[in-house]
Amino acid sequence: SDWATQNASESSSRVLEAYLRPAVKEASERRKALLALGEYVADMHASLVTRSKTPEWRQARKVASERKRELERLERLYAAVDSVGRKTPRGSGHLSLADTAEAKKIASEAGGRDHLWRQVTILKRECKM
């Protein structure tokens, strides 16, 4: 208390009321808000985990995977169609004989290349979803 008077410090009751109690109250409210947020995130995670184990979710993942593989095949096919008639074919690696034949057929059809490009574009959009 001598130190407090010598240094013109506020009284302990004033420090308690003006600073410590409001700080404790604010910390308590922050803690409650953080706990509520944590509970919300935990509930959301639990819901997602539960949903991801359903047959519908597994089927959706399977369909998405198949679409991605089809997109990759069509992109290779498009590259092969693009290179039909070139002396040095580009980008047609990893094509089966059936796909190579399909690329030649598409290249020979009127509008075949454009139709294939539309298919590729649509699948790209679907794969982004």
Secondary structure, 3 states (H helix, E strand, C coil): CHHHHHCCCCCHHHHHHHHHHHHHHHHHHHHHHHHHHHHHHHHHHHHHHHHHCCHHHHHHHHHHHHHHHHHHHHHHHHHHHHHCCCCCCCCCCCCCHHHHHHHHHHHHCCCHHHHHHHHHHHHHHHHHC
